[in-house]
Amino acid sequence: MVNTTLGTAAQMRDPNYTPPIAKAVPLGIQHVLAMFASNVTPAIIVAGAAGFGFGSNSPDFPNLIYMIQMSMLFAGIATLFQTIGMGPIGARLPIVQGTSFAFLPVMIPAVAGQGVSGMAGLMTGVVIGGLFHFALGSVIGRIRFALPPLVTGLIVLMIGLALVKVGIQYAAGGVPLMGKPEFGSLAMWTPALVVVVVTLALKFFTRGLISVSAVLAGLVAGYVVALLMGQVNFGNIGRAASFSLPMPFKWGVEFNGAIIIGMCFMAVISAIETVGDVSGICKGGAGREATDKEISGATFADGAGTAIAGVFGGLPNTSFSQNVGLISITGVMSRHVVTIGAVFLILCGLVPKIGAAVSTVPINVLGGGVIVMFGMVTAAGVSMLSEVNWNRRNMVIFAVSLSIGLGLQLEPSALQHLPRTMQILLTSGLLPAAGLAIILNLLLPEDLD
């Protein structure tokens, strides 16, 4: 049923329509609430892998606050690229951009244990990968044939499988506590389990904004429990500035072949994900198919947002699928509503105290949310694979690709004699699995049965 207080049925399907401002503002904030936790999580995970994240007691910990700040700022800027557009850049649709989980299996091994010194190579890779992603905008329609549900489903499944271990580690206390008696204690697990239980309860027994923002609400509940248990430290908020501008090439420039190759490969996957999101928005919100111009414009915006974010210390951006679902729920197709949300993100990104406040969330609380989020990534891959015709040919492709990709991820020492670059690319499991699936799908005959 159309909410007539927002506009007529035709207006609700029109991306160029602006609802009354008193209703447009809360609708825009709603989009931010739906994606906020997922948007800042990759920065927290990368910093944790590098060694200056939660619980590390590293003097470089303020760099995590800066990365959280950049996650918000450049999610907002990239979203403006999509909603307002600039020349060929942007779909001019209500597409919310945010930091992508998909790149984590490449980024984690690239910076593992290297501290802040590993960030120069990572951010240089993000910039180059973003430029490559931008270039894909002109050819995206011609490469979709190489990525059917068999391949894309396997890739999304492998992303989830590569990340679920992180959720359990965080919920048990994080890498800094591993090997210590506190790791995996009831004190660590209690807030994490509260997050999971509250998230599931709100997701399935409520409706509207509360259901859509279930993960964020679960994190708040877990945070309150952790606060009562004395696990929250507010010291960083007082030390953080009230206003700060981003710094270009904050950690320098360093060309790392493994990171660059990984980022460019994942750009292809991210571009295909964006095609799906644009199609979903047009179908669910406007009841029509996406145009080629909208698809290419969205891909250009993905790449531009990622490249610019990398210059200032942000991670790769992509369209956020949960906000596609939110548009279907609200029925509001207005791109200007999402523009309001983008402005709110930008304002948050310019205030380091907000990033510092986010950094007070204990790692075990975040672990509860990550368990749910990464589990959903894995489930999304399984859902995509349900569309596959499981004949003998496709089962062989899936079996070989999954076996090698997951096997290398579980036993990285099997590649200890390879150069460091090859180890980073292959031990993620994602790149070998995806590469094999694409090659086998193109080479094996359809009539294998």
C-alpha positions in Angstrom: 0.0 0.0 0.0 1.4 3.4 -1.0 1.9 5.9 1.8 0.0 8.9 0.3 1.6 11.3 2.9 4.9 10.8 1.0 3.5 11.3 -2.5 1.4 9.6 -5.2 2.2 6.1 -6.5 3.9 7.6 -9.6 6.0 10.0 -7.4 7.1 7.2 -5.2 8.5 5.3 -8.2 10.3 8.4 -9.6 14.0 8.8 -8.6 13.8 12.5 -9.2 10.9 13.1 -6.8 11.7 14.7 -3.4 9.2 13.8 -0.5 8.3 16.5 2.0 11.6 17.4 3.8 10.2 16.5 7.3 9.8 13.0 6.0 12.8 12.9 3.6 15.3 13.5 6.4 14.3 10.6 8.7 14.1 8.4 5.6 17.7 9.4 4.7 18.9 8.7 8.2 17.2 5.3 8.0 19.4 4.4 5.1 22.5 5.3 7.2 21.3 3.2 10.2 20.8 0.2 7.9 24.4 0.3 6.7 26.4 1.9 9.4 27.7 -1.2 11.2 28.6 -2.9 8.0 30.3 0.2 6.7 32.8 0.7 9.5 33.5 -3.0 10.2 36.0 -3.6 7.3 38.3 -0.8 8.6 38.2 -2.3 12.1 39.1 -5.7 10.7 41.9 -4.5 8.5 43.5 -2.5 11.4 43.1 -5.6 13.7 44.9 -7.7 11.1 47.7 -5.2 10.7 48.2 -5.0 14.5 47.0 -1.6 15.6 43.3 -2.4 16.2 41.2 -3.2 19.2 43.1 -4.5 22.2 46.5 -4.1 20.6 47.7 -1.3 22.9 49.6 0.0 19.9 50.7 3.6 19.8 49.3 3.6 16.3 45.7 3.0 17.5 44.6 6.5 16.5 45.1 5.4 12.9 42.1 3.0 13.4 40.0 6.0 14.4 41.1 7.8 11.3 40.2 4.8 9.1 36.7 4.7 10.7 36.4 8.4 10.0 37.3 7.8 6.3 34.8 4.9 6.0 32.0 7.3 6.9 33.3 10.3 4.9 33.9 8.5 1.6 30.8 6.3 1.8 29.0 9.6 1.8 31.0 11.1 -1.0 30.7 7.9 -3.1 26.9 7.9 -2.5 26.7 11.4 -3.8 28.5 10.3 -6.9 25.6 7.8 -7.4 22.6 10.0 -6.5 23.7 13.4 -7.9 26.1 12.2 -10.5 28.8 14.0 -12.5 29.0 13.6 -16.2 29.0 9.8 -17.0 29.6 9.0 -13.3 26.7 7.9 -11.3 23.4 6.1 -11.9 21.3 9.0 -10.6 19.5 6.4 -8.5 19.0 5.9 -4.7 22.2 3.7 -4.4 24.0 3.8 -1.0 27.7 3.2 -1.2 29.8 1.8 1.6 33.0 0.0 2.5 33.1 -3.5 0.9 33.5 -6.8 2.7 34.4 -8.5 -0.6 37.9 -7.2 -0.6 38.7 -8.4 3.0 40.1 -11.8 2.0 42.7 -10.0 -0.2 43.4 -7.1 2.3 43.8 -9.2 5.5 46.8 -11.3 4.4 48.3 -8.3 2.6 48.6 -6.3 5.9 48.8 -9.1 8.4 51.2 -8.2 11.3 52.8 -5.3 9.4 51.3 -2.5 11.4 51.0 0.9 9.9 53.9 0.2 7.5 51.6 -2.1 5.6 49.0 0.6 4.9 51.0 2.4 2.2 50.9 -0.7 -0.1 47.3 -1.4 0.7 46.1 2.2 0.0 48.1 2.3 -3.3 46.4 -0.9 -4.3 43.0 0.6 -3.4 43.7 3.6 -5.7 44.9 1.5 -8.6 42.1 -1.0 -8.2 39.6 1.9 -8.1 40.9 3.2 -11.4 40.6 -0.3 -12.9 37.1 -0.5 -11.5 36.3 2.8 -13.1 37.5 1.5 -16.5 35.2 -1.5 -16.2 32.3 0.9 -16.5 32.7 1.1 -20.3 32.8 -2.7 -20.7 30.8 -4.1 -17.9 28.0 -5.3 -20.1 30.4 -7.3 -22.3 32.0 -9.4 -19.4 28.8 -10.5 -17.6 28.7 -13.6 -19.7 31.8 -15.0 -17.9 30.2 -14.7 -14.5 27.0 -16.8 -14.3 25.4 -17.8 -10.9 27.8 -20.8 -10.7 30.8 -18.5 -10.6 29.4 -15.5 -8.7 27.7 -17.8 -6.1 31.0 -19.6 -5.5 32.8 -16.3 -5.2 30.4 -14.9 -2.6 30.4 -18.2 -0.8 34.3 -18.1 -0.6 34.2 -14.6 0.6 32.0 -15.6 3.5 34.0 -18.8 4.3 37.2 -16.7 4.3 35.7 -14.3 6.9 33.7 -16.5 9.3 36.9 -17.3 11.3 37.3 -13.6 12.0 33.9 -13.4 13.7 34.7 -16.2 16.1 38.1 -14.8 16.9 36.6 -11.4 17.7 33.8 -12.8 19.8 36.3 -14.8 21.8 38.4 -11.7 22.5 40.4 -11.0 19.4 43.9 -11.7 18.3 45.6 -9.8 21.2 44.0 -12.3 23.7 44.8 -15.4 21.8 47.0 -17.8 23.9 45.8 -16.1 27.1 43.3 -17.4 29.7 40.9 -14.6 28.9 40.5 -15.7 25.3 37.2 -17.6 24.9 36.1 -16.9 28.4 32.4 -16.5 29.4 33.1 -12.8 30.0 34.1 -12.4 26.3 31.4 -14.6 24.9 28.4 -13.1 26.9 28.2 -9.7 25.1 28.8 -11.4 21.7 26.0 -13.8 22.2 23.7 -11.0 23.3 24.4 -9.3 20.0 23.5 -12.5 18.1 20.3 -13.2 20.1 19.0 -9.6 19.9 19.8 -9.3 16.2 17.9 -12.5 15.4 14.9 -11.5 17.6 14.5 -8.1 16.0 15.1 -9.4 12.5 12.4 -12.0 12.6 9.9 -10.6 15.1 9.7 -6.9 14.2 9.0 -4.9 11.0 10.2 -1.7 9.3 13.2 0.2 10.4 13.8 -1.9 13.5 14.0 -5.1 11.5 16.2 -3.5 8.8 18.6 -2.1 11.5 18.6 -5.3 13.6 22.4 -5.7 13.5 23.0 -2.1 14.7 20.4 -2.6 17.5 22.0 -5.9 18.4 25.4 -4.2 18.7 23.9 -1.5 20.9 22.4 -4.2 23.2 25.8 -6.0 23.4 27.5 -2.7 24.0 25.3 -2.0 27.0 26.0 -5.5 28.4 29.8 -5.0 27.9 29.5 -1.6 29.6 27.9 -3.1 32.6 30.7 -5.7 32.7 33.3 -3.0 32.7 34.7 -3.8 29.2 34.2 -0.3 27.6 36.9 2.4 27.7 35.9 6.0 26.8 39.5 7.4 26.9 39.8 7.8 23.1 36.8 10.1 22.8 38.4 12.8 25.0 41.6 12.7 23.0 39.9 12.9 19.6 39.5 16.2 17.8 36.1 17.8 17.2 36.8 18.4 13.5 39.4 17.1 11.1 40.0 17.0 7.4 41.3 13.9 5.5 45.0 13.8 4.7 46.0 12.7 1.2 48.5 9.8 1.2 48.6 9.7 5.0 50.7 6.6 5.0 52.7 7.2 1.8 52.8 5.3 -1.5 54.1 1.8 -2.1 53.5 -0.5 -5.1 52.8 -4.1 -4.1 52.1 -6.4 -7.0 50.0 -8.9 -5.0 47.7 -6.2 -3.6 47.3 -4.5 -6.9 46.4 -7.8 -8.7 44.0 -8.8 -5.9 42.3 -5.4 -5.9 41.9 -5.4 -9.7 40.4 -8.9 -9.6 38.0 -8.1 -6.9 37.0 -4.9 -8.7 35.5 -7.2 -11.4 33.5 -9.0 -8.7 32.4 -5.8 -7.1 31.3 -4.4 -10.4 29.1 -7.5 -11.1 27.6 -7.0 -7.6 26.8 -3.4 -8.4 25.0 -4.5 -11.6 22.8 -6.8 -9.5 22.1 -4.0 -7.0 21.2 -1.5 -9.7 18.9 -4.1 -11.3 17.3 -4.8 -7.9 16.6 -1.1 -7.2 15.0 -0.5 -10.6 12.9 -3.6 -10.4 11.9 -3.3 -6.7 11.5 0.5 -6.6 10.4 1.5 -10.1 9.1 -1.7 -11.5 11.3 -1.6 -14.6 14.7 -2.9 -15.8 17.9 -0.9 -15.4 19.2 0.9 -18.4 22.7 0.4 -19.8 23.5 4.0 -18.9 22.5 3.5 -15.3 24.6 0.3 -15.0 27.7 1.9 -16.5 27.2 5.1 -14.5 26.9 3.1 -11.3 30.1 1.2 -12.1 32.0 4.5 -12.9 30.8 5.8 -9.5 32.0 2.6 -7.7 35.5 3.0 -9.2 35.8 6.8 -8.7 34.6 6.4 -5.0 37.1 3.7 -4.4 40.1 5.5 -6.0 39.4 8.8 -4.2 38.9 7.0 -0.9 42.3 5.2 -1.3 44.0 8.5 -1.8 42.9 9.6 1.7 43.2 6.3 3.5 39.7 4.8 2.9 38.9 1.3 1.8 37.2 0.2 -1.4 33.5 1.3 -1.8 30.7 -0.6 -3.4 26.9 -0.5 -3.5 25.2 -1.8 -0.4 22.7 -4.6 -1.0 20.8 -4.1 2.4 19.8 -0.7 1.2 18.3 -2.1 -2.0 16.1 -4.2 0.3 15.2 -1.1 2.3 13.9 0.7 -0.9 11.7 -2.3 -1.6 10.3 -2.1 2.0 9.7 1.6 2.0 8.7 1.9 -1.6 10.5 5.3 -1.8 12.6 5.5 -5.0 13.8 9.1 -4.4 17.5 9.5 -5.0 17.3 12.8 -3.0 16.3 10.9 0.1 19.6 8.9 -0.1 21.5 12.2 -0.8 20.3 13.4 2.6 21.8 10.2 4.1 25.0 10.8 2.3 25.3 14.3 3.7 24.8 12.9 7.2 27.6 10.4 6.6 30.0 13.1 5.3 29.3 15.2 8.5 30.1 12.2 10.7 33.3 11.6 8.7 34.5 15.1 9.5 34.2 14.6 13.2 36.9 12.3 14.7 35.0 12.1 18.0 32.4 10.0 16.2 35.1 7.6 15.0 36.5 7.5 18.5 33.0 6.7 19.9 32.8 3.8 17.4 36.2 2.6 18.6 34.9 2.2 22.2 32.8 -0.8 21.0 34.7 -3.8 22.5 36.0 -6.3 20.0 33.9 -9.2 21.4 30.7 -7.1 20.9 31.8 -6.4 17.3 32.4 -10.1 16.9 28.8 -10.9 17.6 27.7 -8.6 14.8 30.4 -9.9 12.5 29.3 -13.5 13.0 25.8 -12.5 11.7 27.1 -10.3 8.9 29.7 -12.8 7.5 27.3 -15.6 8.0 24.8 -13.7 5.8 27.5 -13.3 3.1 28.0 -17.0 3.1 24.2 -17.6 3.0 23.9 -15.2 0.1 26.4 -17.3 -1.9 24.4 -20.4 -1.2 21.3 -18.6 -2.3 22.9 -17.6 -5.6 24.1 -21.2 -6.1 20.5 -22.4 -5.8 19.9 -21.0 -9.3 22.5 -23.3 -10.8 21.5 -26.3 -12.9 23.5 -28.9 -11.0 24.5 -31.2 -13.8 27.7 -33.2 -13.8 29.7 -30.4 -15.5 28.7 -27.7 -13.0 29.3 -30.1 -10.1 32.9 -30.8 -11.3 33.6 -27.0 -11.8 32.2 -26.3 -8.3 34.0 -29.2 -6.6 37.5 -28.5 -8.0 37.3 -24.8 -7.5 36.0 -25.0 -3.9 38.4 -27.8 -3.0 41.5 -26.0 -4.1 40.4 -22.5 -2.9 39.2 -23.6 0.5 42.1 -26.1 0.9 44.8 -23.4 0.3 43.0 -21.1 2.7 43.0 -23.8 5.4 46.6 -24.9 4.8 48.6 -21.8 3.6 51.9 -23.5 4.4 51.4 -25.7 1.3 52.6 -22.7 -0.7 55.6 -21.7 1.5 58.1 -22.1 -1.3 56.3 -19.6 -3.6 57.2 -15.9 -3.7 55.5 -13.7 -1.1 53.3 -12.1 -3.8 51.9 -15.5 -4.9 51.3 -16.5 -1.3 49.2 -13.5 -0.6 47.1 -14.0 -3.8 46.6 -17.7 -3.4 46.2 -18.3 0.4 43.1 -16.1 0.5 41.4 -19.0 -1.2 39.2 -16.6 -3.0 41.3 -15.8 -6.1 42.3 -19.4 -7.0 38.7 -20.6 -6.5 37.2 -17.8 -8.6 39.9 -18.0 -11.2 39.4 -21.7 -11.6 35.7 -21.4 -11.7 35.8 -18.8 -14.5 38.3 -20.7 -16.6 36.6 -24.1 -16.3 33.2 -22.6 -17.0 34.6 -21.0 -20.2 36.5 -24.1 -21.3 34.5 -27.2 -20.4 31.8 -28.3 -22.9 28.2 -27.9 -22.0 27.4 -31.5 -23.0 29.8 -33.1 -20.5 27.0 -35.4 -19.3 
